[in-house]
Amino acid sequence: MERLTRSLRWNCCVIDYSLSNQMECDNCGKDSAALEQVPASNFKRNRGGAAAGSIGVCDLCYGQFRLREEAVARVVDSGSPKKLIVAGPGTGKTHTFRKLVESLREGSKVVIFTLINNLVDDLRELENVPEREVSVFTFHGFCKNLLYQEVGAAEFSYSGSLPKLIEQDAELLDLDFEIDPERAFSELREGEESVIFYMKRAEYYRAVGYVDRVFTFFRERPQTIPQYALVIADEYQDFNRLEAC
């Protein structure tokens, strides 16, 4: 940082008057004449890596912090049963999720799932919210867990290779339709000949894959669907029609 100074000579003494009394923002590093003290936990990517205590932030960072807090308050205070949060990476979605969980009464059950394996570890910190029962899963892991709870592992095998096995069956039988269960199920095209064939073969093998049995099982037994005070679907824009149902 370049310091601009003015020197005046008086009685053979040099007196320096600093024209720049700047401090660096602990978050972005920008020079600022004044810093606002805020909790370090609200700026997880701050330059010093501070996780606790407070840090000093410039006007720009503080202004963005205030805007985010106002947006979070509107989400938490909304009376709508369904809330859509649109935010890019690093903008504080997990912080918003935490505020939503904390707003629930003690003992509330919450489930959080995502389609992205790498995000599960990031979201696991929400399982530590005091006095709330929070579970974090990948979406397929959540479905698998539910099905095992209701049916039991002894009733069937759960395999990601099942669609490939049934595709090979169709080739051996020289069927005149294409087996593409993932696409068909994702679009809920259950009446297609290929889907009917797939389900019959799955019954024969007493197995389920990632995209089949769970939806039909719980649709036929709605009373077995667990109830939660809050369900959070992270990266919801990537969910297909089946997953959104």
VOVEXDREN-464335 format. One record per residue (C-alpha): residue in one letter; x, y, z; residue number from 1. Coordinates in nm, 2 decimals, m for minus. Layout:
<pts>
{selum A; u X; v Y; w Z; dogu NUM}
...
</pts>
This chain:
<pts>
{selum M; u 0.00; v 0.00; w 0.00; dogu 1}
{selum E; u 0.15; v 0.33; w m0.11; dogu 2}
{selum R; u 0.15; v 0.58; w 0.17; dogu 3}
{selum L; u 0.12; v 0.95; w 0.07; dogu 4}
{selum T; u 0.28; v 1.18; w 0.32; dogu 5}
{selum R; u 0.34; v 1.55; w 0.36; dogu 6}
{selum S; u 0.65; v 1.67; w 0.55; dogu 7}
{selum L; u 0.68; v 2.01; w 0.71; dogu 8}
{selum R; u 1.00; v 2.14; w 0.86; dogu 9}
{selum W; u 0.97; v 2.34; w 1.17; dogu 10}
{selum N; u 1.25; v 2.42; w 1.41; dogu 11}
{selum C; u 1.46; v 2.16; w 1.23; dogu 12}
{selum C; u 1.21; v 1.89; w 1.32; dogu 13}
{selum V; u 1.03; v 1.68; w 1.07; dogu 14}
{selum I; u 0.65; v 1.63; w 1.13; dogu 15}
{selum D; u 0.48; v 1.36; w 0.92; dogu 16}
{selum Y; u 0.10; v 1.39; w 0.86; dogu 17}
{selum S; u m0.03; v 1.06; w 0.72; dogu 18}
{selum L; u m0.29; v 1.11; w 0.45; dogu 19}
{selum S; u m0.38; v 0.74; w 0.45; dogu 20}
{selum N; u m0.51; v 0.57; w 0.77; dogu 21}
{selum Q; u m0.61; v 0.25; w 0.60; dogu 22}
{selum M; u m0.68; v m0.10; w 0.74; dogu 23}
{selum E; u m0.72; v m0.42; w 0.55; dogu 24}
{selum C; u m1.05; v m0.60; w 0.55; dogu 25}
{selum D; u m1.01; v m0.95; w 0.71; dogu 26}
{selum N; u m1.25; v m1.09; w 0.45; dogu 27}
{selum C; u m1.15; v m0.95; w 0.11; dogu 28}
{selum G; u m0.82; v m0.77; w 0.19; dogu 29}
{selum K; u m0.95; v m0.44; w 0.06; dogu 30}
{selum D; u m0.81; v m0.12; w 0.23; dogu 31}
{selum S; u m1.08; v 0.06; w 0.43; dogu 32}
{selum A; u m1.08; v 0.36; w 0.66; dogu 33}
{selum A; u m1.31; v 0.17; w 0.91; dogu 34}
{selum L; u m1.40; v m0.19; w 0.97; dogu 35}
{selum E; u m1.72; v m0.34; w 1.11; dogu 36}
{selum Q; u m1.68; v m0.62; w 1.36; dogu 37}
{selum V; u m1.88; v m0.93; w 1.27; dogu 38}
{selum P; u m1.88; v m1.30; w 1.37; dogu 39}
{selum A; u m1.61; v m1.49; w 1.17; dogu 40}
{selum S; u m1.85; v m1.78; w 1.13; dogu 41}
{selum N; u m2.05; v m1.56; w 0.89; dogu 42}
{selum F; u m1.75; v m1.53; w 0.66; dogu 43}
{selum K; u m1.62; v m1.89; w 0.63; dogu 44}
{selum R; u m1.38; v m1.81; w 0.36; dogu 45}
{selum N; u m1.22; v m1.51; w 0.53; dogu 46}
{selum R; u m0.85; v m1.45; w 0.45; dogu 47}
{selum G; u m0.72; v m1.55; w 0.80; dogu 48}
{selum G; u m0.93; v m1.87; w 0.81; dogu 49}
{selum A; u m1.08; v m1.77; w 1.14; dogu 50}
{selum A; u m1.37; v m1.99; w 1.24; dogu 51}
{selum A; u m1.46; v m1.83; w 1.58; dogu 52}
{selum G; u m1.46; v m1.49; w 1.73; dogu 53}
{selum S; u m1.50; v m1.17; w 1.52; dogu 54}
{selum I; u m1.33; v m1.02; w 1.22; dogu 55}
{selum G; u m1.32; v m0.67; w 1.08; dogu 56}
{selum V; u m1.48; v m0.62; w 0.74; dogu 57}
{selum C; u m1.50; v m0.33; w 0.50; dogu 58}
{selum D; u m1.81; v m0.14; w 0.40; dogu 59}
{selum L; u m1.86; v m0.36; w 0.09; dogu 60}
{selum C; u m1.84; v m0.69; w 0.27; dogu 61}
{selum Y; u m2.05; v m0.56; w 0.56; dogu 62}
{selum G; u m2.31; v m0.44; w 0.32; dogu 63}
{selum Q; u m2.33; v m0.78; w 0.15; dogu 64}
{selum F; u m2.35; v m0.94; w 0.49; dogu 65}
{selum R; u m2.64; v m0.72; w 0.58; dogu 66}
{selum L; u m2.82; v m0.80; w 0.26; dogu 67}
{selum R; u m2.78; v m1.17; w 0.31; dogu 68}
{selum E; u m2.91; v m1.15; w 0.67; dogu 69}
{selum E; u m3.21; v m0.97; w 0.55; dogu 70}
{selum A; u m3.27; v m1.23; w 0.27; dogu 71}
{selum V; u m3.23; v m1.51; w 0.52; dogu 72}
{selum A; u m3.48; v m1.35; w 0.76; dogu 73}
{selum R; u m3.74; v m1.33; w 0.48; dogu 74}
{selum V; u m3.69; v m1.70; w 0.41; dogu 75}
{selum V; u m3.72; v m1.80; w 0.77; dogu 76}
{selum D; u m4.02; v m1.57; w 0.84; dogu 77}
{selum S; u m4.21; v m1.68; w 0.53; dogu 78}
{selum G; u m4.53; v m1.86; w 0.61; dogu 79}
{selum S; u m4.51; v m2.06; w 0.28; dogu 80}
{selum P; u m4.48; v m2.44; w 0.33; dogu 81}
{selum K; u m4.25; v m2.45; w 0.02; dogu 82}
{selum K; u m3.95; v m2.23; w m0.02; dogu 83}
{selum L; u m3.72; v m2.20; w m0.32; dogu 84}
{selum I; u m3.37; v m2.06; w m0.24; dogu 85}
{selum V; u m3.18; v m1.95; w m0.55; dogu 86}
{selum A; u m2.81; v m1.89; w m0.47; dogu 87}
{selum G; u m2.47; v m1.95; w m0.62; dogu 88}
{selum P; u m2.18; v m2.14; w m0.47; dogu 89}
{selum G; u m2.03; v m1.98; w m0.16; dogu 90}
{selum T; u m2.32; v m1.74; w m0.10; dogu 91}
{selum G; u m2.44; v m1.90; w 0.23; dogu 92}
{selum K; u m2.70; v m2.16; w 0.15; dogu 93}
{selum T; u m2.59; v m2.39; w 0.43; dogu 94}
{selum H; u m2.61; v m2.09; w 0.66; dogu 95}
{selum T; u m2.97; v m2.03; w 0.55; dogu 96}
{selum F; u m3.05; v m2.40; w 0.60; dogu 97}
{selum R; u m2.91; v m2.38; w 0.95; dogu 98}
{selum K; u m3.13; v m2.08; w 1.03; dogu 99}
{selum L; u m3.43; v m2.27; w 0.90; dogu 100}
{selum V; u m3.35; v m2.57; w 1.12; dogu 101}
{selum E; u m3.29; v m2.35; w 1.42; dogu 102}
{selum S; u m3.63; v m2.18; w 1.37; dogu 103}
{selum L; u m3.81; v m2.52; w 1.44; dogu 104}
{selum R; u m3.92; v m2.62; w 1.78; dogu 105}
{selum E; u m3.69; v m2.85; w 1.98; dogu 106}
{selum G; u m3.72; v m3.22; w 1.90; dogu 107}
{selum S; u m3.82; v m3.15; w 1.53; dogu 108}
{selum K; u m3.72; v m3.41; w 1.27; dogu 109}
{selum V; u m3.54; v m3.28; w 0.96; dogu 110}
{selum V; u m3.41; v m3.46; w 0.65; dogu 111}
{selum I; u m3.17; v m3.30; w 0.41; dogu 112}
{selum F; u m3.07; v m3.47; w 0.08; dogu 113}
{selum T; u m2.87; v m3.39; w m0.23; dogu 114}
{selum L; u m2.78; v m3.56; w m0.56; dogu 115}
{selum I; u m2.41; v m3.47; w m0.52; dogu 116}
{selum N; u m2.20; v m3.70; w m0.30; dogu 117}
{selum N; u m1.94; v m3.44; w m0.23; dogu 118}
{selum L; u m2.20; v m3.20; w m0.08; dogu 119}
{selum V; u m2.31; v m3.45; w 0.18; dogu 120}
{selum D; u m2.00; v m3.39; w 0.40; dogu 121}
{selum D; u m2.05; v m3.01; w 0.37; dogu 122}
{selum L; u m2.41; v m3.05; w 0.49; dogu 123}
{selum R; u m2.33; v m3.29; w 0.77; dogu 124}
{selum E; u m2.25; v m2.99; w 1.00; dogu 125}
{selum L; u m2.63; v m2.94; w 1.02; dogu 126}
{selum E; u m2.66; v m3.27; w 1.21; dogu 127}
{selum N; u m2.50; v m3.09; w 1.50; dogu 128}
{selum V; u m2.78; v m2.83; w 1.54; dogu 129}
{selum P; u m2.87; v m2.87; w 1.91; dogu 130}
{selum E; u m3.21; v m3.02; w 2.01; dogu 131}
{selum R; u m3.31; v m3.10; w 1.65; dogu 132}
{selum E; u m3.30; v m3.45; w 1.48; dogu 133}
{selum V; u m3.13; v m3.38; w 1.15; dogu 134}
{selum S; u m3.03; v m3.65; w 0.90; dogu 135}
{selum V; u m2.83; v m3.59; w 0.58; dogu 136}
{selum F; u m2.82; v m3.83; w 0.28; dogu 137}
{selum T; u m2.76; v m3.85; w m0.09; dogu 138}
{selum F; u m3.10; v m3.88; w m0.25; dogu 139}
{selum H; u m3.05; v m4.24; w m0.36; dogu 140}
{selum G; u m2.91; v m4.32; w m0.01; dogu 141}
{selum F; u m3.22; v m4.17; w 0.15; dogu 142}
{selum C; u m3.45; v m4.39; w m0.08; dogu 143}
{selum K; u m3.25; v m4.70; w m0.01; dogu 144}
{selum N; u m3.26; v m4.64; w 0.36; dogu 145}
{selum L; u m3.64; v m4.59; w 0.36; dogu 146}
{selum L; u m3.70; v m4.91; w 0.15; dogu 147}
{selum Y; u m3.48; v m5.12; w 0.38; dogu 148}
{selum Q; u m3.66; v m4.99; w 0.68; dogu 149}
{selum E; u m4.00; v m5.08; w 0.54; dogu 150}
{selum V; u m3.93; v m5.40; w 0.35; dogu 151}
{selum G; u m3.61; v m5.54; w 0.50; dogu 152}
{selum A; u m3.28; v m5.63; w 0.33; dogu 153}
{selum A; u m3.37; v m6.00; w 0.33; dogu 154}
{selum E; u m3.66; v m5.94; w 0.08; dogu 155}
{selum F; u m3.45; v m5.82; w m0.21; dogu 156}
{selum S; u m3.11; v m5.72; w m0.33; dogu 157}
{selum Y; u m3.03; v m5.36; w m0.40; dogu 158}
{selum S; u m2.80; v m5.32; w m0.69; dogu 159}
{selum G; u m2.69; v m5.04; w m0.93; dogu 160}
{selum S; u m2.61; v m5.31; w m1.19; dogu 161}
{selum L; u m2.97; v m5.43; w m1.22; dogu 162}
{selum P; u m3.06; v m5.21; w m1.52; dogu 163}
{selum K; u m2.76; v m5.34; w m1.71; dogu 164}
{selum L; u m2.85; v m5.70; w m1.63; dogu 165}
{selum I; u m3.20; v m5.66; w m1.76; dogu 166}
{selum E; u m3.08; v m5.48; w m2.07; dogu 167}
{selum Q; u m2.87; v m5.80; w m2.14; dogu 168}
{selum D; u m3.18; v m6.01; w m2.09; dogu 169}
{selum A; u m3.37; v m5.80; w m2.35; dogu 170}
{selum E; u m3.08; v m5.85; w m2.60; dogu 171}
{selum L; u m3.08; v m6.23; w m2.54; dogu 172}
{selum L; u m3.46; v m6.25; w m2.59; dogu 173}
{selum D; u m3.42; v m6.03; w m2.91; dogu 174}
{selum L; u m3.69; v m5.79; w m2.80; dogu 175}
{selum D; u m3.79; v m5.52; w m3.04; dogu 176}
{selum F; u m3.78; v m5.24; w m2.79; dogu 177}
{selum E; u m3.50; v m5.05; w m2.61; dogu 178}
{selum I; u m3.45; v m5.09; w m2.24; dogu 179}
{selum D; u m3.37; v m4.75; w m2.09; dogu 180}
{selum P; u m3.51; v m4.78; w m1.74; dogu 181}
{selum E; u m3.34; v m4.47; w m1.60; dogu 182}
{selum R; u m3.48; v m4.24; w m1.86; dogu 183}
{selum A; u m3.83; v m4.40; w m1.86; dogu 184}
{selum F; u m3.86; v m4.40; w m1.48; dogu 185}
{selum S; u m3.72; v m4.04; w m1.45; dogu 186}
{selum E; u m4.01; v m3.93; w m1.68; dogu 187}
{selum L; u m4.26; v m4.16; w m1.51; dogu 188}
{selum R; u m4.35; v m4.35; w m1.83; dogu 189}
{selum E; u m4.47; v m4.65; w m1.64; dogu 190}
{selum G; u m4.70; v m4.78; w m1.91; dogu 191}
{selum E; u m4.43; v m4.84; w m2.16; dogu 192}
{selum E; u m4.36; v m5.20; w m2.27; dogu 193}
{selum S; u m4.00; v m5.17; w m2.18; dogu 194}
{selum V; u m4.08; v m5.06; w m1.83; dogu 195}
{selum I; u m4.33; v m5.34; w m1.78; dogu 196}
{selum F; u m4.07; v m5.59; w m1.89; dogu 197}
{selum Y; u m3.81; v m5.43; w m1.66; dogu 198}
{selum M; u m4.03; v m5.46; w m1.35; dogu 199}
{selum K; u m4.12; v m5.82; w m1.43; dogu 200}
{selum R; u m3.75; v m5.91; w m1.45; dogu 201}
{selum A; u m3.67; v m5.71; w m1.13; dogu 202}
{selum E; u m3.94; v m5.93; w m0.96; dogu 203}
{selum Y; u m3.78; v m6.24; w m1.10; dogu 204}
{selum Y; u m3.44; v m6.14; w m0.97; dogu 205}
{selum R; u m3.59; v m6.02; w m0.64; dogu 206}
{selum A; u m3.39; v m5.70; w m0.68; dogu 207}
{selum V; u m3.42; v m5.33; w m0.71; dogu 208}
{selum G; u m3.20; v m5.06; w m0.87; dogu 209}
{selum Y; u m3.15; v m4.70; w m0.80; dogu 210}
{selum V; u m3.44; v m4.58; w m1.01; dogu 211}
{selum D; u m3.73; v m4.82; w m0.97; dogu 212}
{selum R; u m3.91; v m4.98; w m0.68; dogu 213}
{selum V; u m3.89; v m4.70; w m0.42; dogu 214}
{selum F; u m4.14; v m4.47; w m0.59; dogu 215}
{selum T; u m4.40; v m4.74; w m0.66; dogu 216}
{selum F; u m4.36; v m4.90; w m0.32; dogu 217}
{selum F; u m4.44; v m4.58; w m0.13; dogu 218}
{selum R; u m4.71; v m4.47; w m0.38; dogu 219}
{selum E; u m4.90; v m4.79; w m0.30; dogu 220}
{selum R; u m4.84; v m4.75; w 0.08; dogu 221}
{selum P; u m4.86; v m4.37; w 0.16; dogu 222}
{selum Q; u m4.92; v m4.45; w 0.52; dogu 223}
{selum T; u m4.56; v m4.57; w 0.55; dogu 224}
{selum I; u m4.40; v m4.24; w 0.43; dogu 225}
{selum P; u m4.22; v m4.08; w 0.72; dogu 226}
{selum Q; u m4.31; v m3.73; w 0.83; dogu 227}
{selum Y; u m4.07; v m3.45; w 0.89; dogu 228}
{selum A; u m4.10; v m3.10; w 1.01; dogu 229}
{selum L; u m3.87; v m2.98; w 0.74; dogu 230}
{selum V; u m3.74; v m3.14; w 0.42; dogu 231}
{selum I; u m3.45; v m2.97; w 0.24; dogu 232}
{selum A; u m3.36; v m3.07; w m0.12; dogu 233}
{selum D; u m3.02; v m2.93; w m0.20; dogu 234}
{selum E; u m2.94; v m2.86; w m0.57; dogu 235}
{selum Y; u m3.31; v m2.92; w m0.65; dogu 236}
{selum Q; u m3.27; v m2.79; w m1.01; dogu 237}
{selum D; u m3.10; v m3.12; w m1.09; dogu 238}
{selum F; u m3.39; v m3.34; w m0.98; dogu 239}
{selum N; u m3.58; v m3.51; w m1.25; dogu 240}
{selum R; u m3.96; v m3.56; w m1.25; dogu 241}
{selum L; u m3.95; v m3.89; w m1.06; dogu 242}
{selum E; u m3.71; v m3.75; w m0.79; dogu 243}
{selum A; u m3.93; v m3.44; w m0.75; dogu 244}
{selum C; u m4.23; v m3.65; w m0.69; dogu 245}
</pts>
